[in-house]
Amino acid sequence: MDPLLNFTGQVALITGAASGFGRLLAKGLAERGAKLVLSDINETALEEVQTELQPLTAVEVIAGNIAEETLNKALVELAIEKFGRLDIAVNNAGIAHTPAPVHEMTEAIMDSQFAVNVKGVMFGMKYQIPAMLSQKKGHVLNVSSLAGLGGAPKGAAYAAAKHAVAGVTRTAAVEYGRKNVRVNAICPFYSPTNILNVDGYNTPEAQAQLGQGSPMKRLGEPQEIVNTMLLMLSPGNSYMNGQTVAVDGGVTAW
């Protein structure tokens, strides 16, 4: 196996692992030797992933709402109990909201966006980072969005939450880099995962229209995004820290 993509002996925690980027990443890491701790709110789908990947590697799972601090604590404790360490944490779980302009944003939309998309990352790092500090090494990868780097018309609450993810990523990178715990974020353009299963985005016509916003005139395929995540997590990529990497078909080139 190419040493740049050899994760043998590493332990990776992934949230939102039952579908989309999380499921593909879990498979990619399992195929490359990593042991896994996975979480998702969809318990049935999470157990399906565990069954699928167990022939490849050791897989532990806990289902639940990642916005709850207790779940984040339990996931790290499970990694330490079962595998003795935590090398990689990918805070991937996220939700979108029905498109609406700023003047139509509701308290319920704001609360749900910040509960899952921000608290899920903050509470994740709260427990992941101390485990990595104890072993003097680790890498956290947060899944932000292109909406975390710029404006997102009719997605203000989502953009605000994903900007927060970018902000806490950079902050943690500065706080812990000297201790060899690195924190980065990936910021994808629209990709046809479950996050687009909301009114206004969930038809082929709507998604084709979204794709027109990229110079490549299409959405990013989930596997394309996950391939970049694997490259960012590569054991050889050991000096990247505090970066918010756009994977967007060229949108930020405009």
C-alpha positions as a Markdown table, in Angstrom:
| # | Residue | x | y | z |
|---|---|---|---|---|
| 1 | Met | 0.0 | 0.0 | 0.0 |
| 2 | Asp | 1.2 | 3.5 | -0.8 |
| 3 | Pro | 2.5 | 4.9 | 2.5 |
| 4 | Leu | 0.7 | 8.2 | 1.8 |
| 5 | Leu | -2.6 | 6.5 | 2.1 |
| 6 | Asn | -1.7 | 3.8 | 4.6 |
| 7 | Phe | -3.8 | 4.2 | 7.7 |
| 8 | Thr | -2.9 | 0.9 | 9.3 |
| 9 | Gly | -3.0 | 1.1 | 13.1 |
| 10 | Gln | -4.8 | 4.4 | 13.2 |
| 11 | Val | -8.1 | 4.9 | 14.9 |
| 12 | Ala | -10.6 | 7.2 | 13.3 |
| 13 | Leu | -13.8 | 8.7 | 14.6 |
| 14 | Ile | -16.4 | 9.8 | 12.1 |
| 15 | Thr | -19.8 | 11.5 | 12.8 |
| 16 | Gly | -22.6 | 11.4 | 10.3 |
| 17 | Ala | -21.2 | 8.1 | 9.1 |
| 18 | Ala | -24.4 | 6.4 | 8.0 |
| 19 | Ser | -24.6 | 8.1 | 4.6 |
| 20 | Gly | -23.0 | 10.6 | 2.2 |
| 21 | Phe | -19.4 | 11.7 | 2.9 |
| 22 | Gly | -19.2 | 9.9 | 6.2 |
| 23 | Arg | -20.2 | 6.5 | 4.9 |
| 24 | Leu | -17.8 | 6.8 | 1.9 |
| 25 | Leu | -15.0 | 8.0 | 4.1 |
| 26 | Ala | -15.5 | 5.2 | 6.6 |
| 27 | Lys | -15.2 | 2.7 | 3.8 |
| 28 | Gly | -12.2 | 4.4 | 2.4 |
| 29 | Leu | -10.4 | 4.4 | 5.7 |
| 30 | Ala | -11.4 | 0.8 | 6.5 |
| 31 | Glu | -10.0 | -0.3 | 3.2 |
| 32 | Arg | -6.7 | 1.4 | 4.1 |
| 33 | Gly | -6.3 | -0.2 | 7.5 |
| 34 | Ala | -7.9 | 2.2 | 10.0 |
| 35 | Lys | -10.1 | 1.1 | 12.9 |
| 36 | Leu | -13.3 | 3.0 | 13.2 |
| 37 | Val | -15.7 | 4.6 | 15.7 |
| 38 | Leu | -18.8 | 5.7 | 13.9 |
| 39 | Ser | -21.9 | 7.7 | 14.9 |
| 40 | Asp | -25.1 | 8.8 | 13.2 |
| 41 | Ile | -28.6 | 9.7 | 14.3 |
| 42 | Asn | -30.0 | 7.0 | 11.9 |
| 43 | Glu | -29.4 | 3.9 | 14.0 |
| 44 | Thr | -30.6 | 1.4 | 11.4 |
| 45 | Ala | -28.3 | 2.8 | 8.6 |
| 46 | Leu | -25.4 | 3.1 | 11.1 |
| 47 | Glu | -25.7 | -0.6 | 11.9 |
| 48 | Glu | -25.8 | -1.4 | 8.2 |
| 49 | Val | -22.5 | 0.4 | 7.7 |
| 50 | Gln | -21.0 | -1.5 | 10.7 |
| 51 | Thr | -22.1 | -4.8 | 9.1 |
| 52 | Glu | -20.7 | -3.8 | 5.7 |
| 53 | Leu | -17.3 | -2.8 | 7.1 |
| 54 | Gln | -16.6 | -5.3 | 9.8 |
| 55 | Pro | -15.1 | -7.8 | 7.3 |
| 56 | Leu | -12.5 | -5.1 | 6.6 |
| 57 | Thr | -11.7 | -3.7 | 10.0 |
| 58 | Ala | -12.8 | -3.3 | 13.6 |
| 59 | Val | -15.9 | -1.0 | 13.8 |
| 60 | Glu | -17.6 | 0.4 | 16.9 |
| 61 | Val | -20.8 | 2.5 | 16.7 |
| 62 | Ile | -23.0 | 4.7 | 18.9 |
| 63 | Ala | -26.2 | 6.1 | 17.4 |
| 64 | Gly | -27.5 | 9.5 | 18.6 |
| 65 | Asn | -27.8 | 13.2 | 18.2 |
| 66 | Ile | -24.4 | 14.8 | 17.7 |
| 67 | Ala | -25.6 | 18.1 | 19.1 |
| 68 | Glu | -25.6 | 16.4 | 22.6 |
| 69 | Glu | -22.4 | 16.8 | 24.4 |
| 70 | Thr | -22.8 | 13.4 | 26.1 |
| 71 | Leu | -22.7 | 11.6 | 22.8 |
| 72 | Asn | -19.4 | 13.3 | 21.8 |
| 73 | Lys | -17.9 | 12.3 | 25.1 |
| 74 | Ala | -19.1 | 8.7 | 24.8 |
| 75 | Leu | -17.6 | 8.4 | 21.3 |
| 76 | Val | -14.1 | 9.3 | 22.5 |
| 77 | Glu | -14.4 | 7.1 | 25.5 |
| 78 | Leu | -15.4 | 4.2 | 23.3 |
| 79 | Ala | -12.4 | 4.8 | 21.0 |
| 80 | Ile | -10.0 | 4.8 | 24.0 |
| 81 | Glu | -11.7 | 1.8 | 25.7 |
| 82 | Lys | -11.7 | -0.4 | 22.5 |
| 83 | Phe | -8.6 | 0.8 | 20.7 |
| 84 | Gly | -6.5 | 2.7 | 23.2 |
| 85 | Arg | -6.1 | 5.8 | 21.2 |
| 86 | Leu | -7.7 | 8.3 | 18.8 |
| 87 | Asp | -5.6 | 9.5 | 15.8 |
| 88 | Ile | -8.3 | 11.0 | 13.5 |
| 89 | Ala | -11.6 | 12.7 | 14.2 |
| 90 | Val | -13.9 | 13.8 | 11.4 |
| 91 | Asn | -16.7 | 16.0 | 12.5 |
| 92 | Asn | -18.9 | 15.4 | 9.4 |
| 93 | Ala | -22.5 | 15.4 | 10.7 |
| 94 | Gly | -24.5 | 18.3 | 9.4 |
| 95 | Ile | -27.9 | 19.5 | 8.2 |
| 96 | Ala | -29.2 | 22.0 | 5.7 |
| 97 | His | -32.5 | 24.0 | 5.8 |
| 98 | Thr | -35.2 | 24.9 | 3.4 |
| 99 | Pro | -34.1 | 27.8 | 1.2 |
| 100 | Ala | -35.4 | 31.1 | 2.5 |
| 101 | Pro | -34.1 | 34.8 | 2.4 |
| 102 | Val | -32.7 | 36.4 | 5.6 |
| 103 | His | -35.9 | 38.2 | 6.5 |
| 104 | Glu | -37.7 | 34.8 | 6.6 |
| 105 | Met | -35.3 | 33.0 | 8.9 |
| 106 | Thr | -36.9 | 31.6 | 12.0 |
| 107 | Glu | -35.7 | 30.9 | 15.5 |
| 108 | Ala | -36.3 | 27.2 | 14.9 |
| 109 | Ile | -34.1 | 27.2 | 11.8 |
| 110 | Met | -31.3 | 29.0 | 13.6 |
| 111 | Asp | -31.4 | 26.8 | 16.6 |
| 112 | Ser | -31.3 | 23.6 | 14.6 |
| 113 | Gln | -28.4 | 24.8 | 12.4 |
| 114 | Phe | -26.3 | 25.8 | 15.3 |
| 115 | Ala | -27.2 | 22.8 | 17.4 |
| 116 | Val | -26.0 | 20.2 | 14.8 |
| 117 | Asn | -23.6 | 22.1 | 12.6 |
| 118 | Val | -21.7 | 24.1 | 15.3 |
| 119 | Lys | -22.3 | 22.4 | 18.7 |
| 120 | Gly | -21.7 | 19.0 | 17.0 |
| 121 | Val | -18.2 | 20.2 | 16.0 |
| 122 | Met | -17.4 | 22.2 | 19.2 |
| 123 | Phe | -18.4 | 19.4 | 21.6 |
| 124 | Gly | -16.6 | 16.9 | 19.3 |
| 125 | Met | -13.3 | 18.8 | 19.6 |
| 126 | Lys | -13.9 | 19.3 | 23.3 |
| 127 | Tyr | -13.3 | 15.6 | 23.9 |
| 128 | Gln | -11.3 | 14.6 | 20.8 |
| 129 | Ile | -8.5 | 17.0 | 21.3 |
| 130 | Pro | -7.6 | 16.0 | 24.9 |
| 131 | Ala | -7.3 | 12.4 | 23.8 |
| 132 | Met | -4.9 | 13.5 | 21.1 |
| 133 | Leu | -3.0 | 15.7 | 23.4 |
| 134 | Ser | -2.4 | 12.8 | 25.7 |
| 135 | Gln | -0.7 | 10.9 | 22.9 |
| 136 | Lys | 1.0 | 14.0 | 21.6 |
| 137 | Lys | -0.4 | 13.6 | 18.1 |
| 138 | Gly | -3.7 | 13.8 | 16.2 |
| 139 | His | -5.7 | 15.4 | 13.4 |
| 140 | Val | -9.2 | 16.8 | 13.4 |
| 141 | Leu | -11.0 | 17.4 | 10.1 |
| 142 | Asn | -14.2 | 19.4 | 10.3 |
| 143 | Val | -16.6 | 19.4 | 7.4 |
| 144 | Ser | -17.6 | 23.0 | 6.7 |
| 145 | Ser | -18.9 | 24.1 | 3.3 |
| 146 | Leu | -18.3 | 26.6 | 0.6 |
| 147 | Ala | -21.1 | 28.4 | 2.4 |
| 148 | Gly | -18.6 | 28.7 | 5.3 |
| 149 | Leu | -16.3 | 30.8 | 3.1 |
| 150 | Gly | -18.7 | 33.1 | 1.3 |
| 151 | Gly | -22.4 | 34.1 | 0.9 |
| 152 | Ala | -25.1 | 31.5 | 0.4 |
| 153 | Pro | -28.3 | 33.1 | -1.0 |
| 154 | Lys | -31.4 | 31.7 | 0.8 |
| 155 | Gly | -29.1 | 29.7 | 3.1 |
| 156 | Ala | -28.2 | 32.4 | 5.7 |
| 157 | Ala | -28.5 | 30.2 | 8.8 |
| 158 | Tyr | -26.5 | 27.4 | 7.2 |
| 159 | Ala | -23.9 | 29.8 | 6.0 |
| 160 | Ala | -23.7 | 31.4 | 9.5 |
| 161 | Ala | -23.2 | 27.9 | 11.1 |
| 162 | Lys | -20.6 | 26.8 | 8.5 |
| 163 | His | -18.7 | 30.1 | 8.9 |
| 164 | Ala | -18.6 | 29.3 | 12.6 |
| 165 | Val | -17.1 | 25.9 | 11.8 |
| 166 | Ala | -14.4 | 27.6 | 9.8 |
| 167 | Gly | -13.8 | 30.0 | 12.7 |
| 168 | Val | -13.4 | 27.3 | 15.4 |
| 169 | Thr | -11.2 | 25.3 | 13.1 |
| 170 | Arg | -8.7 | 28.1 | 12.7 |
| 171 | Thr | -8.9 | 28.9 | 16.4 |
| 172 | Ala | -8.2 | 25.4 | 17.5 |
| 173 | Ala | -5.4 | 25.1 | 14.9 |
| 174 | Val | -3.6 | 28.0 | 16.6 |
| 175 | Glu | -4.3 | 26.8 | 20.1 |
| 176 | Tyr | -3.0 | 23.2 | 19.6 |
| 177 | Gly | -0.6 | 23.2 | 16.7 |
| 178 | Arg | 2.4 | 23.6 | 18.9 |
| 179 | Lys | 1.3 | 20.3 | 20.6 |
| 180 | Asn | 1.2 | 18.4 | 17.3 |
| 181 | Val | -2.6 | 18.3 | 17.2 |
| 182 | Arg | -3.7 | 19.8 | 13.9 |
| 183 | Val | -7.2 | 21.0 | 12.9 |
| 184 | Asn | -8.4 | 21.6 | 9.3 |
| 185 | Ala | -11.7 | 21.9 | 7.5 |
| 186 | Ile | -12.9 | 20.9 | 4.1 |
| 187 | Cys | -15.4 | 23.3 | 2.4 |
| 188 | Pro | -17.2 | 21.5 | -0.5 |
| 189 | Phe | -19.5 | 23.0 | -3.1 |
| 190 | Tyr | -23.0 | 21.4 | -3.3 |
| 191 | Ser | -22.9 | 17.6 | -3.6 |
| 192 | Pro | -25.9 | 15.2 | -4.0 |
| 193 | Thr | -25.9 | 13.7 | -0.5 |
| 194 | Asn | -28.8 | 13.6 | 2.1 |
| 195 | Ile | -28.1 | 17.2 | 3.1 |
| 196 | Leu | -29.8 | 18.3 | -0.1 |
| 197 | Asn | -33.0 | 16.3 | 0.8 |
| 198 | Val | -34.9 | 19.5 | 1.8 |
| 199 | Asp | -37.6 | 21.3 | -0.1 |
| 200 | Gly | -36.1 | 23.5 | -2.8 |
| 201 | Tyr | -33.0 | 21.4 | -3.3 |
| 202 | Asn | -34.3 | 17.8 | -3.6 |
| 203 | Thr | -35.2 | 17.6 | -7.3 |
| 204 | Pro | -32.9 | 16.8 | -10.2 |
| 205 | Glu | -33.9 | 20.1 | -11.8 |
| 206 | Ala | -33.0 | 22.1 | -8.7 |
| 207 | Gln | -29.7 | 20.3 | -8.3 |
| 208 | Ala | -28.8 | 20.8 | -11.9 |
| 209 | Gln | -29.5 | 24.5 | -11.4 |
| 210 | Leu | -27.2 | 24.5 | -8.4 |
| 211 | Gly | -24.5 | 22.9 | -10.5 |
| 212 | Gln | -24.5 | 25.9 | -12.9 |
| 213 | Gly | -22.9 | 27.9 | -10.1 |
| 214 | Ser | -19.6 | 26.1 | -10.7 |
| 215 | Pro | -17.3 | 26.8 | -13.6 |
| 216 | Met | -17.4 | 23.0 | -14.2 |
| 217 | Lys | -21.2 | 23.3 | -14.5 |
| 218 | Arg | -22.0 | 20.4 | -12.2 |
| 219 | Leu | -22.2 | 19.4 | -8.6 |
| 220 | Gly | -19.3 | 17.7 | -6.9 |
| 221 | Glu | -19.7 | 13.9 | -6.7 |
| 222 | Pro | -19.6 | 12.6 | -3.1 |
| 223 | Gln | -16.6 | 10.4 | -3.9 |
| 224 | Glu | -14.7 | 13.3 | -5.3 |
| 225 | Ile | -15.1 | 15.2 | -2.0 |
| 226 | Val | -14.2 | 12.1 | 0.0 |
| 227 | Asn | -11.1 | 11.5 | -2.1 |
| 228 | Thr | -9.9 | 15.0 | -1.0 |
| 229 | Met | -10.7 | 14.2 | 2.6 |
| 230 | Leu | -8.5 | 11.1 | 2.4 |
| 231 | Leu | -5.7 | 13.2 | 0.9 |
| 232 | Met | -6.1 | 15.8 | 3.7 |
| 233 | Leu | -6.0 | 13.0 | 6.3 |
| 234 | Ser | -3.0 | 11.3 | 4.7 |
| 235 | Pro | -0.2 | 10.4 | 7.2 |
| 236 | Gly | 2.2 | 12.2 | 4.9 |
| 237 | Asn | 0.2 | 15.4 | 5.0 |
| 238 | Ser | 1.6 | 16.4 | 8.4 |
| 239 | Tyr | 2.2 | 20.1 | 8.1 |
| 240 | Met | -1.3 | 21.3 | 7.0 |
| 241 | Asn | -2.9 | 23.1 | 9.9 |
| 242 | Gly | -5.7 | 25.7 | 10.2 |
| 243 | Gln | -6.7 | 25.4 | 6.6 |
| 244 | Thr | -10.2 | 25.7 | 5.1 |
| 245 | Val | -9.9 | 23.8 | 1.8 |
| 246 | Ala | -12.4 | 24.6 | -0.9 |
| 247 | Val | -13.4 | 21.7 | -3.2 |
| 248 | Asp | -15.7 | 23.6 | -5.5 |
| 249 | Gly | -15.0 | 23.0 | -9.2 |
| 250 | Gly | -13.5 | 26.5 | -9.3 |
| 251 | Val | -16.3 | 28.6 | -7.7 |
| 252 | Thr | -13.8 | 30.5 | -5.5 |
| 253 | Ala | -11.6 | 31.3 | -8.6 |
| 254 | Trp | -14.2 | 33.8 | -9.7 |
